[in-house]
Amino acid sequence: MEKPTTIDKPTTVQPQIGTWANLPTEEVDRKPKVEFDINIAKDLVFMTNEPREYQGDNGAYYIFDVEENKQPKVVMTSAWSLLRALKLIGELEGKRLQITKKMEKGKQFFEVNEVKNKVL
């Protein structure tokens, strides 16, 4: 007698309760992601006030539309320190922010500073 073939569980993400209002219906655009290296500041212009919110295997994550060197990109993150700093800025659309990924005592965090435009 042959053993039955085992079927692996599908790798699809199961929605969490209470996520109906946050399920995306738009196509996910595949803009390149901003990559943050330790102690290297990124100068970004935010294109919208709020991110798109998605539910992943490890919880919620957020996608912000930005421009880096006038090129459209996205910041994809679930990093609490970055999300909190961006929330404290308030209105993001049109703002130029300098974001630096830091590491201290084995802990990663982000510094966010608004870059004021200089009037010539």
C-alpha positions as a printed NumPy array, in Angstrom:
array([[  0.   ,   0.   ,   0.   ],
       [  1.357,   3.438,  -0.998],
       [  1.588,   6.252,   1.495],
       [ -0.648,   9.194,   0.651],
       [  1.131,  12.26 ,  -0.656],
       [  1.362,  15.017,   1.929],
       [  0.275,  18.434,   0.868],
       [  2.057,  21.365,   2.409],
       [ -0.048,  24.166,   3.782],
       [ -0.453,  27.028,   1.324],
       [  1.804,  30.005,   1.881],
       [ -0.949,  32.569,   1.445],
       [ -1.454,  35.126,   4.173],
       [ -4.65 ,  34.694,   6.15 ],
       [ -6.437,  37.931,   7.   ],
       [ -6.709,  38.91 ,  10.63 ],
       [-10.001,  39.78 ,  12.27 ],
       [-10.889,  43.464,  11.896],
       [ -8.855,  44.045,   8.724],
       [-11.742,  44.342,   6.239],
       [-11.544,  48.155,   6.179],
       [ -7.798,  48.015,   5.53 ],
       [ -7.727,  45.405,   2.768],
       [ -6.098,  47.023,  -0.279],
       [ -7.965,  47.027,  -3.567],
       [ -5.443,  48.975,  -5.625],
       [ -2.657,  47.325,  -7.558],
       [  0.601,  47.281,  -5.647],
       [  3.051,  49.42 ,  -7.563],
       [  6.576,  48.106,  -7.681],
       [  8.577,  51.259,  -7.16 ],
       [ 12.071,  50.62 ,  -5.842],
       [ 12.457,  50.652,  -2.065],
       [ 14.65 ,  53.118,  -0.234],
       [ 17.435,  51.087,   1.381],
       [ 18.736,  52.438,   4.683],
       [ 22.34 ,  51.78 ,   5.669],
       [ 23.614,  52.491,   9.172],
       [ 24.713,  56.122,   9.713],
       [ 23.974,  57.134,   6.085],
       [ 21.383,  59.924,   5.893],
       [ 18.728,  59.703,   3.175],
       [ 17.185,  62.922,   1.875],
       [ 13.56 ,  62.139,   0.956],
       [ 10.543,  64.168,  -0.166],
       [  7.221,  62.67 ,   0.938],
       [  4.496,  62.585,  -1.7  ],
       [  1.471,  61.914,   0.551],
       [  0.412,  62.629,   4.132],
       [ -0.325,  59.049,   5.073],
       [  1.105,  55.652,   4.158],
       [ -0.71 ,  52.67 ,   2.724],
       [ -1.192,  50.013,   5.39 ],
       [ -0.865,  46.283,   4.738],
       [ -1.088,  43.144,   6.83 ],
       [  1.874,  40.772,   6.395],
       [  2.906,  37.477,   7.946],
       [  4.572,  39.342,  10.833],
       [  1.97 ,  42.048,  11.392],
       [  1.202,  45.41 ,   9.855],
       [  3.633,  47.298,   7.658],
       [  3.413,  50.671,   5.974],
       [  4.398,  51.997,   2.547],
       [  5.157,  55.691,   2.086],
       [  5.508,  57.2  ,  -1.402],
       [  8.652,  59.331,  -1.563],
       [ 11.146,  60.827,  -3.991],
       [ 14.868,  60.277,  -3.587],
       [ 17.026,  62.325,  -5.964],
       [ 13.82 ,  63.136,  -7.907],
       [ 13.214,  59.406,  -8.489],
       [  9.934,  57.852,  -7.282],
       [ 10.539,  55.282,  -4.544],
       [  8.83 ,  53.855,  -1.485],
       [  9.749,  53.531,   2.17 ],
       [  8.411,  50.174,   3.379],
       [  8.618,  49.764,   7.131],
       [  7.205,  48.351,  10.303],
       [  9.996,  49.914,  12.412],
       [  8.338,  51.545,  15.412],
       [ 10.984,  54.271,  15.832],
       [ 10.581,  55.393,  12.209],
       [  6.778,  55.251,  12.256],
       [  6.612,  57.216,  15.502],
       [  9.043,  59.879,  14.255],
       [  7.065,  60.312,  11.024],
       [  3.778,  60.525,  12.934],
       [  5.251,  63.262,  15.165],
       [  6.169,  65.319,  12.07 ],
       [  2.454,  65.597,  11.264],
       [  1.595,  66.531,   7.692],
       [  4.157,  64.793,   5.468],
       [  3.144,  65.693,   1.919],
       [  5.769,  67.881,   0.242],
       [  8.101,  67.797,   3.243],
       [ 11.774,  67.069,   2.787],
       [ 13.042,  64.822,   5.557],
       [ 16.475,  63.474,   6.336],
       [ 16.228,  59.93 ,   7.711],
       [ 19.198,  58.129,   9.24 ],
       [ 19.246,  54.542,  10.44 ],
       [ 21.28 ,  54.247,  13.656],
       [ 22.556,  51.389,  15.788],
       [ 23.415,  51.716,  19.488],
       [ 24.089,  48.858,  21.901],
       [ 22.757,  46.397,  19.341],
       [ 19.457,  48.255,  18.945],
       [ 18.366,  49.758,  15.646],
       [ 16.434,  53.038,  15.493],
       [ 15.839,  55.923,  13.1  ],
       [ 16.474,  59.66 ,  13.385],
       [ 14.176,  61.905,  11.341],
       [ 14.844,  65.601,  10.776],
       [ 12.913,  68.055,   8.659],
       [ 15.078,  69.88 ,   6.116],
       [ 13.964,  73.477,   5.79 ],
       [ 14.347,  74.94 ,   2.316],
       [ 16.858,  77.756,   2.263],
       [ 15.707,  80.954,   0.605],
       [ 18.39 ,  82.428,  -1.646]])
